[in-house]
Amino acid sequence: MYAQMVKTAGTGVKKPKDMTAEEKAFQAKIDRNEKIEPKDWMPDDYRATLIRQIGQHAHSEIVGQLPEGNWLTRAPTLERKAILLAKVQDEAGHGLYLYSACETLGVSRDELTEMLLNGKMKYSSIFNYPTLNWADMGAVGWLVDGAAIMNQVPLQRTSYGPYSRAMVRICKEESFHQRQGYAIMMKMAAGTADQKRMAQDALDRLWFPSLMMFGPSNKESVHSEQSMAWRIKINTNDELRQKFVDQTVPQIEFLGLTCPDKDIKWNEEKGGYDYTDPDWSEFFAVLKGNGPCNKDRLAARNAAWKNGAWVRDAMLAHARKKAARKAVAA
């Protein structure tokens, strides 16, 4: 989900005979499952791919607060408000971990933010959909964070050390987010007829956008081969999507809800469900800025960047004064 528009600059996976000595040593280290650290030599394309993927992952965590922040003051109980607030705070922390990991590759947070605001970087397509009722908070936690975990657990084994280590804590916190969402859906599905209808409506609207989170099918994901050779990416898009469907459909049945995919069917031979692909034309339209909430999300990030300028300036001024005092004392 964090590489939906990441394009590797190179022309594909190099054969050993076409690699330099440095590239061979680099690939051998990855093949031994050893981590690449910030001061290690790395190909320019590896660095560029990581910056794009980790940067877009960080942006997704930050923008992902917006659909949930919409419900902070409208959650039905004080306990629900406190839980949702804790979740939103977690997402902010995830963004900060990931911006820090990206900075080890030689790019600043300011540069990453500017790339988001000028359209050179994206965030996950799912956050361009609205959250219309309280059941959406359940569906977001259950489906969206559930799909995120499918992506994130393998990233704990990714080849770049700072990214891999950041994912350990993030995955622990995301598992809480998923349980929080499913708990809301259980409450709604077991509630009044209107509450159950709200739960079904949220599931209907977010099912296919959640499947889109894994990115296009393998045949359309032209850069996956290189990312997997470098172990930036561990599983293919289709592998992760299948695993998500196989895990989630029994949960839908347990809730007493109906899967929005009318053609969903268990396939005994493959040991998984046959499912309908999402509308990929919708996916690409959303990525290009034509989703229901694209303009709102970017407007919010632009406003935060503009309104926070005085804080950044004050912190830099304080840092300069502190450094000057330290120099005088020395």
N, C-alpha and C positions, 0 to 999 in steps of 0.2 A: 504493500500500500504506500510505502514511502519512496518508491522508485517509479511512480506511475508515469512520469515524464522525464526520467533520467536517461540520457543518451550518452553512451560511451563514445569518446572522440575517435578511438581507433577503428580499425577495419575488421576486427574479429579476433578470435583466439589465435595467437601465434604458435607455430610449430617450433619445437626445440631448435631445429636447424636455423630458424630465422631470428632467434633470440640472441641478444648480447650476453656476455658473461654475467653482467649484473642482473639481467632479467632471468637468466637460468637459476642463479643463486636465490633470487627473490621467490621464484615459483617453487623451487625446491623447499624453501622454508615453509611456504603455505601448504605444500603437499605433506609436510611432516606435522601439520596442525600446530605449528608454532605461531605465536602472535606477531604481527607487525607493529612496531612501536613508533612514536612520532619522529625520533631521530634516525630511524632506519632508512636506508635507501629504498625508494619505491618508484615505479614508473609514473610518469606524469598523468597518464590516463587513469591509473588506479587512484591517485590523489584526487583528480577531478571528479571521478565517479563517487568517491566517498563524500566529498564536499556537497555534491548535489543531493545524494541520498540522505546523509545525516542532517543537512540543512533543511530539507523538505520534511524530514521526520520531526525536527524541532518545531518548524512552523506549524505542522499538523497538531502537535501537542498544545501550542499556544492558541491557535484558531479554534481548536476543539473545545476550549473553555466557553466560547461564545454561545453555542446552542444551549448549553447547560446553565450558564449565567443568567439566561433569560428566565429561568424558573427558580432562582435563589430566593426571591421574595414571595413566590407564589406556591411553594411546596406546601402540601396539605397539613403538615404538623411541624412543630418545632424540631422534633427529632429528625424528620426528613430534611429540613433545612440544614441542620448541622451536618448530616451525612453528606448531602450534596455539596455543601461548602468545603468539606474536607476533600471530596473528590476533585473539585475545581482547583483547590490548592495543590493537590498532587500533580495535576496536569501542568500547572505552572512550573513546578519543580522539575518535571520531566523535560520540559523545554529548556530549562537552564542547564541540566546535565548535558543535554545533547548539543546545545550551543557551545558549551565548554569543550566537549569532545571534538567538535568541528574546528574550534580555535587552534587545536594542536596541529591542524593541517595547514595553518598559515593564513586563515581568513578570520576577520573579526566579526563580532555579532552585528555591528553597524552595517558592515558590507552584506551580511546575510539578509538583514532586514530590508536593506535597500533593494536587494535582488527580488525579494518577495513583492515589495511595493511597486516596482517597475515592471513586474510580470516575467522576470527572468527565472524565477523559482515559483513552484507551486506548493500546495499542501493537499492532503488527501481529499479526494472528490466528495467523500461522505459528508463533510462539514458544510457543504453548500446546499444542504437540505434543511427545511425548517423543523422546529420542534413545536407542534401545535397544541398538544395537551400533556397532562402529567404522565400518561402512559408512555409517551415518547421518551421520558427520562428512564423508564424501565427498558424500553427497546434499545435505546442508545447504549446503556450499560451492558445489557445482555448480548445484543447483536454486534454493535460497533466495537465495543471493547473486547468482545469475544473474537471477532475477526482480527482485531489488533494483536491479541495474544497469540493467535495462530502465526502471525508474522513475526512477533517479537521473541517468542521462546527460541526459535532457531537462531535468531540474531545474537543470542548469548554465546554462540559458537562462531560468530563471524571472525574474519581474520584480523581485523584491526583492533588492537588491544583496548584503547579508550572507549570505542563504541561497544565492544563486547562487555566490558565491565559496567558501563552505564546501564546496559540492558538488564543486568541481574536485579538491581533494585526496582527498576521500572516494571519488570514482569511481576514481581511480588505485589506491587501496588495495583497493577492492572487486574490482577486476579480478584482483589477486593472489589474493584469497580464492576467487574462482571457479576459477581455474587450480589452486589447491591442492586444492579439492574434486574437480575432474575427474581430477586425477592420482591421488587415492585410489581413485576409481571404476575407473580404468583398471587399477590394480594389482589390485584385488579381482576385476574381471571377467576378468582374464587369469590369475588364480590357481587355486587348487584348486576342486573342484566346490562345496564348502561355502562358500568365499569368494564365488564367483559367485552362489550362492543368497542370501547375505547382501546383496550388492549389489542383486540383483533385489528382495528384500524391502524394502530401504530406498527404492528407487525406487517400488515399489507403494504404500507408505504416504505418501510425501511428494509424489507427483505432483499429486493434486487439491488438497491444501492449498496447494501452490505456485501453482496457477492462481487460488486464492482471493485471493492476495496483491494482485492488481490491483484488487480491489473488485468490487462487483456489476456486472452488465451495464449498458450505457449507459442503457437504458430505466428501470432501477431507481436509477441514480445521479443523483438529482434536482438536485444542486447543482453538477454538473460545468460547466454552461454558464457560470455566473458566474465560477467559478474559471478557466476557460479565457479568458473575456473579459478578466480581469485578468492573465492569463499567470502565475498562480500554478501552474496546471496546463497542460502543453503538449499532451499527447495524451490521448485518451479511454481509459477502462479496457479496452474491447474491442480497440482498436488495439494497446495494449501487450501484452495477453494473446495476441493472434494472432501478434505478432512473436516472443514468447517460445516459443510452440509451434513455429513455423516454424524457429526456430534450434535447438531442443532435440531434436526428433524425429530428425534425422539424427545427432546425437551419440549418442542411445540406440542407433541402429542400428550405429554404428561400434563401440560397446562390446560389441555382440553380446547386448544385453539386449532385453527386450520392453516396448513401451509399455503402461502399465496401461490406457490407453483402447483398448478392443477395437474401437471403431468409428472410430479415426483413419484418415483417408484423404486422399490428396493431391487437391486440386481444381485442375485445370489452368486452368480459367476464371478463378478469382480469384488463382491463383498462390500458394496457401497451403493449409494443411491444414484439412479439416473435422474438428472435434473435439467431444467431449462436454463440456458445461458441468459444473462441480463441483456438488455437492449444496448449494444455497444455504441450505437450512434448517439444515444443519450449520454453515455459515459464520456465520449470525446467532446460532445457539446458542452458538458459541465466543465471539463478541464480547460476548454477554450474560453471560459468565462460566461457561459450562457445558462448556468444553473439557476435555481430559484433564489438563492441567497448569495451568489458570488459578489455582487456589488455591495451588499450590506456588510459582508465579512471583510472585504478589503477596505471599505470606508471606515470600519471600526479600527482596523489596524493602522490606517493612515492617521486617524484622529489620535490614537494612543501615541504614535510616534511623534506627532506634532506637539501634542500637549505635554509630553514628557521631556521635551527638549531642555527645559530649564533644569530638570533634575540631572540629566546627563552633564550639562554644562557645570552645574554646581559641584558634582562629584569630581569632575576633571580638575576644576579649580582647586578643590580641597586637596586632591592628590598632588598637584603641582606645589602647593604651599607646604605640604608635609615633606615632600622631597627636598624642597629648598631649605627647610629648617634642619633636616637631617644632614644636608651637605655642609651647612654652616657649623653645626655641632661637630662634624668630623674634622 
